[in-house]
């Protein structure tokens, strides 16, 4: 295989977005942790189902349905939590330690793992420029985040991102460095995520959306079943040009928008069924990057050692169900806290020693900063905080306007204020 994959009571959940002013801590919204866990489960299921598509049309239909939206949903959420990214030193540090350094570590780890585990094949050489297998996502995330200020500054970011995606498909040769073809073709989902607001996620909470999602997914699976024998799966990987797919040029914009509409509809349906309350797997959503990177070793081992060909019943319905259960169990274990503690030095290294210590602010500046919403929102990786990390200028402007109004108002006559509780003092 090449470096890039080719083949009972409900409680009201808090609305996604920033916490109320004056709150001491930023709570995590369980909705996004749940969404990230369920999305990574779909990613691993897709990889586990791929060998079954060669002998089962039903597995192919499920595979195509999942591949239509699982990475777009994952990338959309990643874009949403990249809204507050800028080129400030703290966030550049987080980008390096949580994306770039893991990319370098796993690029070497995957190649060395192949040297040790795959027999009878020439191991691929180590290179930093061509992502190996799952590393394409880290390369793409690094480039997307670096260009976030651009997509927040231009006037028509979403149409421009579609133009980039279509141009990539039409280009006769894009190159394999950093898997730039996937970077450009998946770009619209990241850019749309950058411009989403908490109110947009409120829309999928409506009951009629959840109801409509059921026939939507049923229709998607049936359509995929009917098209499976004739549909080239290369469209879903988004790493091929029109020339590679042997299709006319007009299919580039048509298929780009068609696949986007399908992915958008299924992503909405997927998010509509994500639980809003804390569940047993909510905490696992904070470790999805671990599950994403580590499951690749098991997936590759299953190909090299031909696990799917050990017994004929593996490719029958009972075997397909077993493969699915094992895939879910695998990614669930890889997202647990014990696994994260073991692999944190390579997935989320701190590396404070490699960066300059920021100068300590003056006492007056520190007091002003503590009152304002300018603190770093934390990790910008997928495993980072699930708070609204978006622009703070609106909140700051509101605060400034309120302050200006208070200063310009005529002084009130001196009165003896009534005693107030600590809560009212904090709220004032």
C-alpha positions as CSV (number, residue, x, y, z in Angstrom):
1,X,0.0,0.0,0.0
2,X,1.3,3.5,-0.8
3,X,2.0,6.1,1.8
4,X,-1.5,7.6,1.4
5,X,-4.5,5.5,2.0
6,X,-6.2,4.6,-1.3
7,X,-8.0,2.1,-0.8
8,X,-32.9,7.3,30.6
9,X,-33.3,10.5,31.1
10,X,-32.2,13.3,29.0
11,X,-30.8,16.4,30.5
12,X,-30.4,19.7,28.7
13,X,-26.8,20.2,27.5
14,X,-25.2,23.6,27.6
15,X,-25.1,25.4,24.4
16,X,-21.7,25.3,22.6
17,X,-19.8,28.5,23.0
18,X,-17.9,30.6,25.5
19,X,-18.8,30.5,29.2
20,X,-20.6,33.4,30.9
21,X,-18.4,36.4,31.8
22,X,-16.8,36.1,35.2
23,X,-16.7,32.3,35.3
24,X,-13.6,31.0,36.9
25,X,-13.2,28.0,34.7
26,X,-14.0,27.1,31.2
27,X,-16.3,24.0,31.1
28,X,-16.0,21.5,28.3
29,X,-19.0,21.0,26.2
30,X,-19.7,17.2,26.1
31,X,-21.3,17.5,22.7
32,X,-18.0,18.1,20.9
33,X,-16.1,15.4,22.9
34,X,-18.9,13.0,22.0
35,X,-18.7,14.0,18.4
36,X,-15.0,13.6,18.2
37,X,-15.1,10.1,19.7
38,X,-17.9,9.0,17.4
39,X,-16.0,10.4,14.4
40,X,-12.8,8.6,15.2
41,X,-14.8,5.4,15.6
42,X,-16.1,5.9,12.1
43,X,-12.5,6.5,10.8
44,X,-11.3,3.2,12.3
45,X,-14.3,1.3,11.1
46,X,-13.6,2.6,7.6
47,X,-10.1,1.3,7.7
48,X,-11.1,-2.0,9.2
49,X,-13.8,-2.5,6.5
50,X,-11.6,-1.8,3.5
51,X,-10.4,-5.4,3.0
52,X,-14.0,-6.7,3.3
53,X,-15.1,-4.6,0.3
54,X,-13.3,-6.9,-2.1
55,X,-15.8,-9.7,-1.3
56,X,-18.9,-8.1,0.2
57,X,-21.1,-5.5,-1.6
58,X,-22.9,-4.7,1.7
59,X,-19.5,-3.9,3.3
60,X,-18.7,-1.8,0.3
61,X,-21.9,0.2,0.7
62,X,-21.2,0.9,4.4
63,X,-17.6,1.7,3.6
64,X,-18.6,4.3,0.9
65,X,-21.2,5.8,3.2
66,X,-18.7,6.3,6.0
67,X,-16.0,7.6,3.6
68,X,-18.4,10.2,2.3
69,X,-18.5,12.1,5.6
70,X,-16.3,10.8,8.3
71,X,-13.1,12.8,7.5
72,X,-15.2,15.9,6.4
73,X,-16.9,15.8,9.8
74,X,-13.6,15.4,11.6
75,X,-12.0,18.3,9.6
76,X,-15.0,20.5,10.1
77,X,-14.7,20.2,13.9
78,X,-11.0,20.8,13.7
79,X,-11.6,24.0,11.8
80,X,-14.2,25.1,14.3
81,X,-11.6,24.8,17.1
82,X,-9.0,26.6,15.1
83,X,-10.9,29.8,14.9
84,X,-8.8,31.4,17.6
85,X,-5.5,30.5,16.1
86,X,-3.1,33.2,15.2
87,X,0.6,33.5,14.9
88,X,1.2,34.5,18.5
89,X,4.0,32.7,20.3
90,X,1.9,30.6,22.6
91,X,-0.2,29.2,19.8
92,X,2.7,28.7,17.5
93,X,4.3,26.7,20.3
94,X,1.1,24.6,20.6
95,X,1.1,24.0,16.8
96,X,4.6,22.8,16.8
97,X,4.4,20.6,19.9
98,X,0.9,19.1,19.1
99,X,1.1,18.8,15.3
100,X,4.6,19.2,13.8
101,X,6.6,17.3,16.3
102,X,4.1,14.3,16.4
103,X,4.3,14.4,12.6
104,X,8.1,13.9,12.7
105,X,7.9,11.3,15.4
106,X,5.3,9.2,13.7
107,X,6.8,9.6,10.3
108,X,9.9,7.9,11.5
109,X,7.9,5.4,13.7
110,X,5.7,4.2,10.8
111,X,8.7,3.6,8.5
112,X,10.7,1.8,11.1
113,X,7.6,-0.3,12.0
114,X,7.3,-1.3,8.4
115,X,11.0,-2.3,8.4
116,X,10.3,-4.6,11.4
117,X,6.9,-6.0,10.6
118,X,6.5,-6.4,6.8
119,X,8.2,-9.4,5.3
120,X,9.0,-9.9,1.7
121,X,8.6,-6.3,0.6
122,X,11.1,-3.5,0.1
123,X,10.5,-1.0,2.9
124,X,9.8,2.5,1.8
125,X,12.5,5.1,2.5
126,X,12.2,7.6,5.2
127,X,11.3,11.1,4.0
128,X,9.9,14.1,5.8
129,X,8.1,15.5,2.8
130,X,5.8,12.6,1.9
131,X,3.4,11.7,4.7
132,X,3.2,8.0,5.4
133,X,-0.3,6.6,5.8
134,X,-2.2,8.5,8.5
135,X,0.4,11.2,8.8
136,X,-1.3,13.1,6.0
137,X,-3.8,14.5,8.4
138,X,-1.1,16.0,10.6
139,X,0.6,17.5,7.6
140,X,-2.8,18.9,6.4
141,X,-3.7,20.2,9.9
142,X,-0.4,22.0,10.2
143,X,-0.8,23.7,6.8
144,X,-4.5,24.6,7.4
145,X,-3.7,26.1,10.8
146,X,-0.8,28.1,9.4
147,X,-3.1,29.6,6.8
148,X,-6.0,30.3,9.3
149,X,-5.3,34.1,9.4
150,X,-5.6,34.2,5.6
151,X,-9.0,32.5,5.6
152,X,-10.2,34.8,8.3
153,X,-9.1,37.9,6.5
154,X,-10.2,37.3,2.9
155,X,-13.7,38.5,1.8
156,X,-15.0,35.2,0.3
157,X,-13.1,32.4,2.1
158,X,-15.5,29.6,1.3
159,X,-15.8,30.2,-2.5
160,X,-12.1,30.7,-2.6
161,X,-11.5,27.4,-0.8
162,X,-13.7,25.6,-3.4
163,X,-11.7,27.2,-6.2
164,X,-8.5,25.8,-4.6
165,X,-10.1,22.3,-4.4
166,X,-11.3,22.3,-8.0
167,X,-8.0,23.7,-9.3
168,X,-6.2,20.9,-7.5
169,X,-8.3,18.3,-9.2
170,X,-7.8,19.9,-12.6
171,X,-4.0,20.2,-12.2
172,X,-2.1,17.6,-14.2
173,X,0.5,17.3,-11.5
174,X,0.3,18.6,-7.9
175,X,3.0,16.6,-6.3
176,X,3.0,14.3,-3.2
177,X,4.9,16.6,-0.9
178,X,2.9,16.9,2.4
179,X,0.0,15.2,0.5
180,X,-1.0,18.6,-0.8
181,X,-3.7,17.2,-3.0
182,X,-5.7,16.1,0.1
183,X,-4.8,19.4,1.8
184,X,-6.4,21.3,-1.0
185,X,-9.4,19.1,-1.7
186,X,-10.4,18.8,2.0
187,X,-9.8,22.6,2.5
188,X,-13.4,23.7,2.1
189,X,-14.5,21.7,5.2
190,X,-11.8,23.3,7.3
191,X,-12.6,26.8,6.1
192,X,-16.3,26.3,6.7
193,X,-15.5,25.1,10.2
194,X,-13.4,28.2,10.8
195,X,-16.5,30.4,10.1
196,X,-19.1,28.4,12.1
197,X,-20.6,29.8,15.2
198,X,-22.2,28.1,18.2
199,X,-25.6,29.0,16.9
200,X,-25.0,26.8,13.8
201,X,-24.6,23.8,16.0
202,X,-27.8,24.7,17.8
203,X,-29.6,24.1,14.5
204,X,-28.8,20.4,14.5
205,X,-30.4,20.0,17.9
206,X,-33.9,20.3,16.5
207,X,-36.0,17.3,16.7
208,X,-37.0,17.3,13.0
209,X,-33.3,17.2,12.0
210,X,-32.8,14.0,14.0
211,X,-35.9,12.5,12.5
212,X,-34.8,13.4,9.0
213,X,-31.4,12.0,9.6
214,X,-32.7,8.4,9.7
215,X,-34.1,8.2,6.2
216,X,-31.1,10.2,5.0
217,X,-28.6,7.6,6.1
218,X,-30.9,4.8,4.9
219,X,-31.0,6.4,1.5
220,X,-27.2,6.9,1.5
221,X,-26.5,3.3,2.2
222,X,-29.0,2.1,-0.4
223,X,-27.5,4.5,-3.0
224,X,-24.0,3.3,-2.2
225,X,-25.1,-0.3,-2.5
226,X,-26.5,0.4,-6.0
227,X,-23.5,2.3,-7.2
228,X,-20.8,0.2,-5.6
229,X,-20.0,-1.9,-8.7
230,X,-19.6,1.2,-10.9
231,X,-18.3,3.9,-8.5
232,X,-14.6,4.6,-8.3
233,X,-13.6,4.9,-4.7
234,X,-10.8,7.2,-5.6
235,X,-13.3,10.1,-5.6
236,X,-13.7,9.7,-1.8
237,X,-10.0,9.6,-0.9
238,X,-9.5,13.1,-2.5
239,X,-5.9,12.4,-3.4
240,X,-6.3,12.0,-7.1
241,X,-6.5,14.4,-10.1
242,X,-9.0,14.1,-12.9
243,X,-6.3,12.6,-15.1
244,X,-5.6,9.9,-12.4
245,X,-9.3,9.1,-12.4
246,X,-9.5,9.1,-16.2
247,X,-12.4,11.5,-16.2
248,X,-13.2,14.6,-18.3
249,X,-12.4,18.0,-16.9
250,X,-16.1,19.0,-16.3
251,X,-16.4,16.3,-13.7
252,X,-14.0,18.2,-11.4
253,X,-16.4,21.0,-10.3
254,X,-19.4,18.7,-10.6
255,X,-18.0,16.0,-8.4
256,X,-16.4,18.5,-6.0
257,X,-19.8,20.1,-5.2
258,X,-21.7,16.7,-5.4
259,X,-19.4,15.1,-2.9
260,X,-19.5,18.2,-0.7
261,X,-23.3,18.3,-0.6
262,X,-23.4,14.6,0.3
263,X,-20.8,15.0,3.0
264,X,-22.5,18.1,4.4
265,X,-25.9,16.4,4.6
266,X,-24.5,13.3,6.2
267,X,-22.4,15.4,8.6
268,X,-25.5,17.3,9.8
269,X,-27.3,13.9,10.2
270,X,-24.4,12.6,12.2
271,X,-24.1,15.6,14.5
272,X,-27.9,15.5,15.0
273,X,-27.6,12.1,16.7
274,X,-24.5,13.0,18.8
275,X,-25.5,13.0,22.5
276,X,-25.6,16.5,24.2
277,X,-25.0,15.2,27.7
278,X,-22.1,13.4,29.3
279,X,-21.8,9.8,28.4
280,X,-19.5,6.9,29.2
281,X,-17.4,7.9,26.2
282,X,-17.3,11.6,26.6
283,X,-13.9,11.6,28.2
284,X,-12.6,9.5,25.4
285,X,-13.3,12.4,23.0
286,X,-10.3,14.3,24.5
287,X,-7.9,11.6,23.2
288,X,-9.0,11.1,19.6
289,X,-5.6,12.0,18.3
290,X,-4.1,9.1,20.2
291,X,-6.7,6.7,18.7
292,X,-6.2,8.1,15.2
293,X,-2.4,7.8,15.2
294,X,-2.0,4.6,17.1
295,X,-4.6,2.5,15.4
296,X,-2.6,2.8,12.1
297,X,0.0,0.3,13.4
298,X,-2.7,-2.4,13.9
299,X,-4.4,-1.7,10.6
300,X,-1.1,-2.0,8.7
301,X,-0.2,-5.1,10.6
302,X,-3.5,-6.7,9.6
303,X,-2.7,-6.1,6.0
304,X,0.9,-7.2,6.1
305,X,0.2,-10.4,8.0
306,X,-3.0,-11.1,6.0
307,X,-5.3,-11.5,9.0
308,X,-8.4,-11.2,6.9
309,X,-7.4,-14.3,4.9
310,X,-6.7,-16.6,7.9
311,X,-10.3,-18.0,7.9
312,X,-13.0,-17.9,5.3
313,X,-15.7,-16.9,7.8
314,X,-14.0,-13.6,8.4
315,X,-15.4,-12.3,5.1
316,X,-18.9,-13.6,5.9
317,X,-21.5,-11.6,7.8
318,X,-20.5,-13.0,11.2
319,X,-16.9,-12.2,10.5
320,X,-17.8,-8.7,9.3
321,X,-19.7,-8.0,12.6
322,X,-16.7,-9.3,14.6
323,X,-14.3,-7.1,12.7
324,X,-16.5,-4.1,13.4
325,X,-16.7,-4.9,17.1
326,X,-13.0,-5.4,17.4
327,X,-12.4,-2.1,15.6
328,X,-14.6,-0.2,18.0
329,X,-12.9,-1.9,20.9
330,X,-9.5,-1.0,19.6
331,X,-10.0,2.7,19.1
332,X,-11.9,2.9,22.5
333,X,-8.9,1.4,24.3
334,X,-6.5,3.7,22.5
335,X,-8.4,6.8,23.6
336,X,-8.4,5.8,27.3
337,X,-6.4,7.7,29.9
338,X,-3.8,4.9,30.6
339,X,-2.8,4.8,26.9
340,X,-2.7,8.5,26.8
341,X,-0.4,8.7,29.7
342,X,2.0,6.2,28.1
343,X,2.1,7.9,24.7
344,X,1.7,11.6,25.7
345,X,5.5,12.3,25.3
346,X,5.2,11.5,21.5
347,X,1.6,12.7,20.8
348,X,1.5,15.8,23.0
349,X,5.1,16.6,24.1
350,X,5.5,19.6,26.3
351,X,8.9,20.7,25.1
352,X,9.1,23.8,27.3
353,X,12.9,23.6,27.1
354,X,12.8,24.3,23.4
355,X,11.0,27.7,23.6
356,X,11.7,31.0,25.1
357,X,10.1,32.0,28.3
358,X,7.7,34.9,27.7
359,X,8.6,38.0,29.6
360,X,6.7,38.5,32.9
361,X,4.2,41.4,32.5
362,X,4.2,44.4,34.8
363,X,1.8,44.3,37.7
364,X,-0.7,46.8,36.2
365,X,-0.6,45.0,32.8
366,X,-1.1,41.6,34.5
367,X,-4.1,42.9,36.4
368,X,-5.7,44.2,33.2
369,X,-4.9,41.1,31.3
370,X,-6.5,38.9,33.9
371,X,-9.8,40.7,33.5
372,X,-9.8,40.5,29.7
373,X,-10.5,37.6,27.4
374,X,-7.1,37.4,25.9
375,X,-5.8,34.2,27.4
376,X,-4.7,31.4,25.2
377,X,-7.5,29.1,24.6
378,X,-5.2,26.1,25.1
379,X,-4.2,23.4,22.8
380,X,-5.2,23.8,19.2
381,X,-5.0,20.1,18.5
382,X,-8.1,17.9,18.1
383,X,-7.5,16.8,21.7
384,X,-7.6,20.3,22.9
385,X,-10.3,22.3,24.8
386,X,-13.7,22.3,23.3
387,X,-14.5,25.8,24.2
388,X,-15.2,28.6,21.7
389,X,-11.7,29.6,20.8
390,X,-12.9,32.2,18.3
391,X,-12.2,35.9,18.1
392,X,-12.5,37.9,21.3
393,X,-12.8,41.3,19.7
394,X,-16.6,41.4,19.9
395,X,-16.6,40.6,23.6
396,X,-13.8,43.1,24.2
397,X,-15.6,45.7,22.2
398,X,-18.8,45.1,24.3
399,X,-16.8,45.4,27.5
400,X,-15.1,48.6,26.2
401,X,-18.4,50.1,25.2
402,X,-19.9,49.4,28.7
403,X,-16.9,50.9,30.3
404,X,-17.1,54.0,28.2
405,X,-20.7,54.4,29.0
406,X,-20.1,54.1,32.7
407,X,-17.3,56.7,32.5
408,X,-19.4,59.2,30.5
409,X,-22.5,59.0,32.8
410,X,-22.9,61.8,35.3
411,X,-21.9,61.0,38.9
412,X,-24.6,59.6,41.0
413,X,-25.4,61.4,44.4
414,X,-23.5,59.8,47.2
415,X,-25.5,57.1,48.9
416,X,-24.7,54.4,51.3
417,X,-24.8,51.1,49.3
418,X,-26.6,48.2,50.8
419,X,-24.6,45.2,51.9
420,X,-24.0,42.8,49.0
421,X,-23.1,39.1,48.9
422,X,-19.9,37.8,47.4
423,X,-21.9,36.6,44.4
424,X,-23.2,40.1,43.6
425,X,-19.7,41.5,44.0
426,X,-18.4,39.0,41.5
427,X,-21.2,39.8,39.1
428,X,-20.6,43.5,39.4
